[in-house]
Amino acid sequence: MSHAAILLCAGRATRMRGAVADKVLAPLAGRPVLEYSLRAFLAAGIADSFVLVARDEEQRAALAAVANRSGVPAERMFFVPGGAERQDSVLNGLRGAPKGTKAVFIHDCARPLVTPNALRALAAAVQADRAAVLAHRVTDTIKQAPPRAGTKLRRLKLQDLQRDKLWAMETPQAFAYKLIWAAYEKVRAKKLRVTDDVAAAALLGQATTIVENPSPNPKLTHPEDFAWAELLLGKLRS
């Protein structure tokens, strides 16, 4: 087994304000959110194994049931426990990847709209360059507040950021296995905090290839995001 999809499912959904107990198991247009990512990876044909990072045993059983219904063979499924933070869950996923894994696709399963075409493009990029990420260009005007502003947002001197230099990171983010393993071992050893895998790889001086994603790939973060994702799904199917 040479390529593994590390599927992060252990999030607590704290920003769902109680509307959804488990984002990846909640229904989206009649199917569990997780099912969309699984079917996209299977259709793309880029993953030899699926490492599902689960919050607890109850969730693990539910994830396994969804994976079975989605067509993932049991022998290609592996489960590991989640950690306190995303970076801990990723490290657990890397540890749980089958022996001989050459490359990994690290995916937040709260992004159910990733497409097979985007996954294939990402796979080609990581094979060529060892580190690649799906991303889209920032179209909003972005301003930077003073670093110590906190919640005090009145009368701030805002700094303009050059929009043409800004990219919004998505997942999956893909890496040569040994590279991202070494990166997360450095994160752990130095007790650092990173918010995505590209930041971890950068600690080793690794450059990353951006794969521009022409299709919407939003993250389900707030309750209203489900309605938006269902609308996008309807447009993709039409």
N, C-alpha and C positions, 0 to 999 in steps of 0.2 A: 504494500500500500504506500503510494508515494505522495499523494495530495490529500490533505485533511481539511474539512470545513469545521471550524470551531464555532459553535453556535451558542451565543451567550443568552441564557434564558432566566438567570437567577435574580434579575432586578426586582426591587420591592414596589415599584409603581407608586411611589410616594406622591408624585405630582399629579396623579389621577384623582386626587381629592376624594377617594373612596368610591368613585364611579365604576372603577374596574379593579377587581381584586388581583388579577394576574394578566398583564398585557398580552403575553404570548399565547395564552390559552383562551382569551376572550374571543367571541365571534366577530368576524369582519366579513360582511356580505355572505354570511351563512357558513363560514369556515373558520377554524381556529387561526389566529394570526400566524402562528408558527408554520402552519401548513404551506403558506405561500412561499416562504423562504426555502423550505425543503423541496417543494416542487420545482422551484426555479433552479436550485442546484442540480437536481436530478435531470432536468431538461437540458441544462448546460453540459452535463457530462464531465465536469471538471474535478469532482471530488471522489476519491476512492473510499474515504471513511468520513463518518459524521461524529464529532465529539460534542455531545450536548452537555452544557454546564447547567446543572439544576440546583434549585434553592434548597430542596429537602426531598425526602423519600416520596412524599405524597405527590409533589410536582413531578418528580422523576417518572413515576408510574404514568401520570397523565401525558407527559412528553413522549414516552415510549409508545403509548396508544396512538397519538397523533402521527408519529413517525411511521408506525406500522401501516396505518390507513393511507399514508402518503406514498407508500411503496418503497420505503427504505428497508433493505434486507437486514435482518437482525444481526447477522455477522459483520455488518459494516457500521453498526451503532456502538458507541462507547459513551459512558456517562461518568462525569466527575462532579464533585460538589462545588458550589460557588463560594466565593470569598467575601470578605467584608467590603471590598471596593472592586470596581470593574477590573483594575489591574491585577488584583488577586485572582479573580475568576479567569482572566486570560492565562495567567501563569499555571493555574490548575489545568486548564484546557490543553496547554502545551505539554504538560507532564503526562496527560492522559492520551495524547496522540499515539497511534500505533508505531512500533519500532520500524525504522526505515522511512518515516515520513520526510519528504524532501521540501515540501512547501505547504503553507497553511493559508487559509482564507478565514480571517477573524471577522465575524458578523454579529452585529446586534440584531436579534430577531424581532425587535420592535420596529424594524424597517422591512415591512412585508412586501414592498412594491419593487424590490430589485428584480431585474429581468435576466433571463438566460443570456441574451446578447451582451449585456453589461458584464456579466460574469465571465463570458468567454473572452472578452476584450481584456479584462483584468488578469485572467490566467495567462494570456499571451504576454502581457507586460511584465508580470512577475517572473516568468520564465526567462525573459530577455534581460531584466534589470535587477532582479532579486528583491525589490521593494516597490509596491505600487498601491495606489488608493483610488477608489471611485470618488469623484468630487464634482461640484458644479460651480460655475462662476457666481460671485456675489453681485446681485443687481440692485440692492438697496444702497442708499447712502449710509455709510457706517461712520460713526464718530466715537472717539475714545474719551471717556471721562477721566478725571484725575484718579490715580490709583487708590487714594484714600477717601474717595467720595462716599463709599459704602451706600447707605440708604438716604444720605443727605444729598438730594438731587437738585436743590435750588441754586441758581446763580453760579452755574459751573462754567468754566472756560473749557469748551470742548475742542478737541483736536481732530481735524479731518484726516481720514485715512484714504489712501489712493485705491479707489474701488477696482481699477483695472489690475491691481496686484493681489487681490483677495480671492480666495477660493474657500468654499464651505466643504469641509470634509464629510464623507459619508462612510458607510461600510457596505461590503467587506473591504478590509485592508489586508493586503496579501504580501507574504514575505517568504524568503528562503527560511526553512525551519531553524537551522543553526544560527542564523543571523538574529531572528527575533527572540529565540531562546536566550542568547547571550545578552540581548538588550534588556529583557525582563529580569534576568538574573542580576544585572547591574542596578536596575530599579529597586529590586528587593534588597540587595546588599547595602546600598547607599540610603535606603529608606526614603526614596524619592516618591513624588506623586505625579503621575501623568494622566491625561484625560483621553488619550487615544494611542494607538499602536505606532503611528508615524512619529509621535513625540518620543516614544521609547527607542525606536530605531535611530533617531537623530542623536541620541546620547552616544552612539558609537560612531558618529560622523557619517552615517549612511544617508545618501541622497535617495529621494523617492520620486518615482514616476507618477504623474497625475494622469488618470484615465478619465477624460471628461465624459460625464454621464448625461446623455440627452434626454433620458426619461426621468420623471419625478421619482424620488426615492426618500420620502420624508420619514421622520421618526415619530412614532406614536408616543407623545409625551404628556399631553393634556386630554381630558375627555373629548373635547371638540375635534381632536385630530382624527377620531374614528370616522366621523361624518365626512371629513375632507378626503380621507383615504378611500372610503367607499365611492365617493364621487369620481376620484381618479381611476379607480378600478373599472368603473362603468365606462369611462372614456377609453381606457386601454382595450377593453373588450369589444367596443363598438367599431 
